[in-house]
């Protein structure tokens, strides 16, 4: 009779599996972002209704500010969508929508670096909209507030440039030399 073998799993293998499975703890976070997306859809429709119901009494400047507010909501919703879809695809699991006709083109080559660049560009765009609203409404704005908005916007621009430069350095080091 042959002695019975017991198979033991390597503890580091079990630990690795647990750590890898922990990525699913992000699922409720991404589901929460979907709920927030619904909040922004409601906010957009409410702001649109408010603008349309007052259309005859609004000045051109007020209409422009209202439209910029709507654009701001859309851009934040786009940011939420990028974070939800791109983050889930990058950090949790594949979406498996390759054959879906509405699959976003950018999803085919999403990774952490692409996601960071897209997010920084979206944040700069949102900040630009806020800055434009501030300048259109400058007569009613506090000068200190306007200065801080410009400083914060410049910080976003510098951060995005630093991110792009770092990415360029990383790609130039890892690229094979001919």
C-alpha positions as CSV (number, residue, x, y, z in Angstrom):
1,X,0.0,0.0,0.0
2,X,1.2,3.4,-1.0
3,X,1.2,6.1,1.7
4,X,-1.6,8.6,1.2
5,X,-0.5,12.0,0.0
6,X,-1.9,15.2,1.3
7,X,-1.8,18.2,-0.8
8,X,-1.1,21.5,1.0
9,X,-1.4,24.8,-0.7
10,X,1.5,27.1,-0.4
11,X,0.5,29.9,2.1
12,X,2.0,32.5,-0.2
13,X,-0.2,31.2,-3.0
14,X,-3.3,31.5,-0.7
15,X,-2.3,35.0,0.3
16,X,-1.8,36.0,-3.3
17,X,-5.3,34.7,-4.2
18,X,-6.8,36.6,-1.3
19,X,-5.0,39.8,-2.3
20,X,-6.0,39.4,-5.9
21,X,-9.7,38.7,-4.9
22,X,-9.7,41.9,-2.8
23,X,-10.1,43.9,-6.1
24,X,-13.8,43.0,-5.9
25,X,-14.0,45.3,-2.8
26,X,-14.0,48.1,-5.4
27,X,-17.3,46.9,-6.9
28,X,-19.6,48.8,-4.4
29,X,-17.5,51.9,-5.1
30,X,-18.1,51.7,-8.9
31,X,-21.8,50.9,-8.3
32,X,-22.0,54.0,-6.1
33,X,-20.5,56.1,-8.9
34,X,-23.3,54.8,-11.2
35,X,-25.8,56.1,-8.6
36,X,-23.9,59.5,-8.6
37,X,-24.2,59.5,-12.4
38,X,-28.0,59.3,-11.9
39,X,-27.8,62.2,-9.5
40,X,-26.0,64.3,-12.2
41,X,-28.5,63.3,-14.8
42,X,-31.3,64.6,-12.5
43,X,-29.2,67.8,-11.8
44,X,-28.8,68.4,-15.5
45,X,-32.5,67.9,-16.2
46,X,-33.5,70.2,-13.3
47,X,-31.1,72.9,-14.4
48,X,-32.3,72.6,-18.0
49,X,-36.0,72.9,-16.9
50,X,-35.1,75.9,-14.7
51,X,-33.4,77.6,-17.6
52,X,-36.1,76.9,-20.1
53,X,-38.9,78.0,-17.7
54,X,-37.2,81.4,-17.3
55,X,-36.0,81.8,-20.9
56,X,-38.0,84.9,-21.7
57,X,-36.7,86.8,-18.7
58,X,-33.0,85.7,-18.7
59,X,-30.3,88.0,-20.1
60,X,-27.8,86.8,-22.6
61,X,-25.2,86.6,-19.9
62,X,-27.5,84.6,-17.6
63,X,-28.2,82.2,-20.5
64,X,-24.5,81.8,-21.2
65,X,-23.8,81.1,-17.5
66,X,-26.7,78.6,-17.4
67,X,-25.4,76.8,-20.5
68,X,-21.9,76.7,-19.0
69,X,-23.4,75.2,-15.9
70,X,-25.1,72.5,-18.0
71,X,-21.8,71.8,-19.8
72,X,-20.1,71.6,-16.4
73,X,-22.6,68.9,-15.3
74,X,-22.0,67.0,-18.6
75,X,-18.3,67.1,-18.1
76,X,-18.5,65.9,-14.6
77,X,-20.8,63.1,-15.7
78,X,-18.2,62.2,-18.4
79,X,-15.5,62.1,-15.8
80,X,-17.6,59.8,-13.6
81,X,-18.2,57.5,-16.6
82,X,-14.5,57.4,-17.4
83,X,-13.6,56.6,-13.8
84,X,-16.4,54.0,-13.5
85,X,-15.8,52.1,-16.8
86,X,-12.1,52.6,-17.1
87,X,-11.4,52.0,-13.4
88,X,-13.5,48.8,-13.3
89,X,-11.9,47.5,-16.6
90,X,-8.4,48.4,-15.4
91,X,-8.5,47.4,-11.7
92,X,-11.4,44.9,-11.2
93,X,-12.4,42.8,-14.2
94,X,-12.9,42.9,-18.0
95,X,-16.3,44.2,-19.1
96,X,-16.4,41.7,-22.0
97,X,-18.3,44.0,-24.3
98,X,-16.0,43.6,-27.3
99,X,-18.9,42.8,-29.7
100,X,-21.2,45.6,-28.5
101,X,-21.7,48.2,-31.2
102,X,-21.6,51.1,-28.7
103,X,-18.3,50.1,-27.0
104,X,-16.3,53.3,-26.5
105,X,-13.2,53.3,-28.8
106,X,-10.9,54.4,-25.9
107,X,-11.8,51.3,-23.9
108,X,-9.8,49.1,-26.3
109,X,-6.5,50.6,-25.0
110,X,-7.4,51.7,-21.5
111,X,-4.7,51.2,-18.8
112,X,-3.8,53.1,-15.6
113,X,-1.7,55.6,-17.5
114,X,-4.3,56.4,-20.2
115,X,-6.9,56.7,-17.5
116,X,-4.8,59.2,-15.6
117,X,-4.2,61.3,-18.6
118,X,-7.9,61.3,-19.6
119,X,-8.9,62.2,-16.0
120,X,-6.4,65.0,-15.8
121,X,-7.6,66.4,-19.1
122,X,-11.3,66.1,-17.9
123,X,-10.4,67.9,-14.6
124,X,-8.6,70.7,-16.6
125,X,-11.7,71.0,-18.8
126,X,-14.0,71.2,-15.9
127,X,-11.8,73.8,-14.2
128,X,-11.7,75.8,-17.5
129,X,-15.5,75.9,-17.6
130,X,-15.6,77.2,-14.0
131,X,-13.0,79.8,-14.8
132,X,-15.0,80.9,-17.8
133,X,-18.1,81.2,-15.6
134,X,-16.1,83.3,-13.2
135,X,-14.8,85.7,-15.8
136,X,-18.2,86.1,-17.4
137,X,-19.6,86.8,-13.9
138,X,-16.5,88.8,-12.7
139,X,-18.5,91.8,-11.6
140,X,-20.2,89.7,-8.9
141,X,-17.1,87.8,-7.9
142,X,-14.7,88.4,-5.1
143,X,-11.2,89.2,-6.4
144,X,-9.5,86.8,-4.0
145,X,-11.8,84.0,-5.1
146,X,-11.0,84.7,-8.7
147,X,-7.2,84.7,-8.0
148,X,-7.5,81.3,-6.2
149,X,-9.5,79.8,-9.0
150,X,-6.7,80.9,-11.5
151,X,-4.0,79.5,-9.2
152,X,-5.8,76.2,-8.8
153,X,-6.4,76.0,-12.5
154,X,-2.7,76.6,-13.1
155,X,-1.9,73.9,-10.6
156,X,-4.1,71.4,-12.6
157,X,-2.2,72.4,-15.8
158,X,1.2,72.0,-14.2
159,X,0.2,68.6,-12.7
160,X,-1.0,67.4,-16.1
161,X,2.2,68.5,-17.7
162,X,4.2,66.8,-15.0
163,X,2.2,63.6,-15.5
164,X,2.7,63.7,-19.3
165,X,6.4,64.3,-18.9
166,X,6.7,61.5,-16.4
167,X,4.8,59.2,-18.7
168,X,7.1,60.2,-21.6
169,X,10.2,59.5,-19.5
170,X,8.9,56.1,-18.5
171,X,8.1,55.2,-22.1
172,X,11.5,56.4,-23.4
173,X,13.3,54.3,-20.8
174,X,11.3,51.1,-21.4
175,X,11.3,51.4,-25.2
176,X,13.8,49.1,-26.9
177,X,16.8,50.9,-28.5
178,X,17.6,50.1,-32.2
